[in-house]
């Protein structure tokens, strides 16, 4: 992680999560990271191939010369990189990893550059990861480049485990059982106007006398 914006966001996210796999999305206080908000964003997962921008900082939108809200993050990159990114985003959401990506970019004047993107998971109130907070920052320039860029390709990617190893799948502890255990067969017996519920056991009926 070489960009200061990404390091600041990661340190804040890691501090807020404590001993949990990830923080909840309502734990993130924008005022705590006010200095980097122009370079941060929020994604919402709709399915394996759609991660829509819920919010995107002004510097990011200016960089791409488009309002990114409601656009799919994966649409910013070429289809050749979709499989890798989808797999990484799945692991980030399921195992609480921090995803670090480096992209090649080109601006309107055909100048090449590099962009570092950090993506971090956030749990909702059901303890399921459906949102991601991230940041993106350019290399090779003392200030954010002025001409619009496009992402040309993924140069490298890395999954960082904040606790040194993958977490147990985040949703596993809250998943419903695969099936409901079957109750033993019962029957109602009435004796002297009183009713009893009898659970049949595993023994077979005794043979009738005289047989």
N, C-alpha and C positions, 0 to 999 in steps of 0.2 A: 504494500500500500504506500504509494509514493506521493500522492496528492494530499495537501493539508486539509482540504475540504472533506475528503473521504475519511481521513484519520479522525477529524473532529467528530463527524457523525458516528463513526464506529465506536469511539470511546464513550460518547454519550449513550448510545444504544446499549452498550455492554454494561455500563454503570446502572442504567435504569432496570435492566432485566434481572439483576441480582443473581440468585441461584436458580432462576427459571430458565427453560430453554429459550424463550423469547419474552420481551415485554408485551403487554397489551397495547393495542393501538391508542387507547385513551391515556396511557402513561406518557406518551410523547408530548412534551410541552414546547411548542414552536419558539416561545420566548427564550428558551434555554439554548437554542441554536440559531439565534437571530442573525448572526454574522454570516451564516452560510445558507440561509433560506433561499436566496436567488438561484442556488445551484442544487436544490433538493427537489424531490418529487415523491409522490405517493402512487402506488399501483394497486389495483384491485383485480384479483384473479376471478375470471368468469368460467374458464375451463382451461384445459391443458395448452391451448393455443392462443388464448386471449387474456392479456394482462393490461387492462385499460388504465390510462393516467387519470387519477382522481384530482390530482394537483400537480402542477409543474412550476418551478420557479421562473421568474421573469428572464433570468439570464439564459436558462435552458431554451425557453420558447424563442427568445431573440436569436439564439444560436442556430436553431433550425428554421427560423423565419416562419413559424406557424404556431397557432394555439394548439397545444398538445392535449388539453383536457378531453377525455372520452376517446382518444385515439389509442390504438393497440401498440404497446411498447415494441412488440416483435415486428411491426410494420416499419420501424426505423432501420431494420437491418435486412440484409439480403436473405433470400430463402435458403441459401446454402448453410446458413448459420442457425436456422430455426431449430433443428433437432438438438444441437448441443445446448442452446439456450433453454429450450423447453425442459430438457433433462436436468439442467442445473437449477432452474426455477422450482422444479418439482422437489429436488433434494433440499433446497433452501427452505421450502415450506414444510416439508415432512420432518426434517432432521435438525432444523435450527441453525443451519450454516450461514455464514456470511459469504456472499458471492462477489468476487472481484473480477472485473472484465476490462480488457484493454482493446479498443477498437481503432482501426485506421479510418481517418476522415479526409474528406476533400472539400475545399470551399469553392465558392462560385468562380474564383480565379484559378482553379485547378491546383491550388497549393495543398500539399499533403500535411496531415497532422495526426496526433494521437490523442485519444480521449480515454480516461480511466473512469469506470462506472462501478459504484458500490451498491449492492442490493441486500437489504436486511429484512427478515420476516417479522410480522406483528400478529399476535393472537387477537381474536375477537372475544366477545363475552362467553362464547361456547368453548373456548380454548381450542379453536381451530384457526389455522393461519389462512386468512383470505386477503390480507393487505400486506404491502411491503413498502418500507421507506427506503429511499435511495438518494444518491447524489452522483453528479457527473462533473468532471473538471478536465480541462484541456492541458496537455503538456505543451512544451515548445513555444509558449507565449507568456510574456509578463502580464498581459491583460487578456481578457476574453476576446477572441478574434471577432472582427466586425462583420465579415461577410458570411452568408449562410453556408452551413456545411451539410453534407450527407455522410452517412456511415458506409464505408466501402467494404469492411470486413472485420471479423473477429481475429485479433492477433494472438491473444492468450487469455486464459481464464483460470481461476483458482477458487476452490472452496476452502474457507477458513473455519476451523472448529474452535469457537471461543473457549470451550472447556478442554480442548486438546484431543477430543474424540467425538464421533457422531453421537447425538442424543438418541434415546429410544424414540421411535416414531411419535411425534407430538400428539397425534389424534388417537393413538392406540388405547391410551388409558380411558378415553371417553367414548370409545366405539361401542355400540350395542352388541350383545352376544350374537353369534351367527345364527343361533336358533334358540327357542325357548325350551328348557328342559321339560320333557313330557311328564305330567303328573301321573301317579299310579292309578289304575282303574279303581273306581269306587262304586258302591251300591248302598242304597238306603234300606235299613231294616227297621220294621216297626214291631215293638214288643210291649204289651200292656200299655198301649197308648203313648209309648215313648218312642222317639225316632233316633236312630243311630246311623252315623256314616261309617261304613266298614270299608277299609282298604284291603283289597285282595293281595295276598302274599304270593310268593313264588312257588309254594308247595302245591303239588297236584292234589286233587280231592282224594280222600281215603277211599279204598275200595269198599263197596257195599258188603254188609255182613252176609255170610253164606256163600260167597263167591270165591 
